[in-house]
Amino acid sequence: MEMAYLIGAGIAVIAGIGAGIGIGIATGGASQAISRQPEASGKIMTVFFLGVALAEATAIYGFVMAILIWTTKSG
């Protein structure tokens, strides 16, 4: 049970993988949309940056939780 906190911290860091996948999908979709309708690139980029910020916030929350779990090991 002494190493259980490390497993929990590792699982919390996995949130970064999801954020990376989400940002990749958003980038691909935004570039496809801009290539199809270049005149709407301003609106597309606004939505893109909002989505990237939300995905990155998820990664940051996971990282912070991993640090908290790691530093406040119970037991």
N, C-alpha and C positions, 0 to 999 in steps of 0.2 A: 504493500500500500504506500510505501515511501515514494515510489516513482509514479504514482497515479497523477500527481499534479503535472508532471512533464507530459504525460499523454494528453491531458486536458489542454495544456498550452499548445501542443502540436496540432490538435484538432481545431483550436481557435485560429491558428495561422492559416489553415486551409481556406478560410474565407478569402484570402488573397488570390487563390486560384480562381474562384468564382468571379471575383472582380476583374481579373485579367481576361477571362473568357467574355464577360459582359462588355468590356471596353473594346475588345476585338470585334465582336459582333456589331456593336454600335458604329465603330469606325468603318467597317465594311458596308453597312447599310447607308451611312451618310455619304460615303464616296460614290456608291451606286446612285443614290438619289440626286446628288449634285451633277453627276455625269448625264443623267437623264433630263434634269431641269436646272440648268445653270443659273437661270434668272431667280430661282428660289433659294439660292445658296445661303443667303442671310438668315432666313427662317430655319432652314435645315441645320445650320451650324449652331443656332441658339438652342434648339432642342437637343442636338448632339452634345453640347457642352453641359447641359443640365443632366443628361443621362450619364455622362462620364463622371460628373461630380458625385452623383448618387452612388454609382458603382464604386468609386474610389473611397467614399465615406464608409461603405461596408467593409472594405479592406482595412481601413484605419481602425474601425471598431474592433475587428477581429484581432488586429495586432495589439491594440491596447488591452484587450481582454487576455491575450496570451502573456503579455508583460505582467499584468496584475495577478494572474494565476501563478506565474513563475516566481514572482517576488513575495507573494503572501502564501507560501506553501503551508497548508494546515497539517497538523499532525506531529 
